[in-house]
């Protein structure tokens, strides 16, 4: 799966991009028809410790799947987004199998 990572107003570390690639590649175990993914990394300028935002958009046949999370670290955000997308993919696969 091809993954496009865009960081807004900062440069993402290579380790972070590799971690994102690794984590999102695991989603193909649940649904093999994923075309590609767009990942947007943002840092909100607030005093709160939870200022990292990740939005992930998975392109699959039919409707695209989107997950967005705000956390203390990008790694935690991508884990939570991947978990949410995993649930969405399982739901979609169940609907397809029931038809």
Order of alpha helices (4+ residues) and beta strands (2+ residues): beta-alpha-beta-beta-beta-alpha
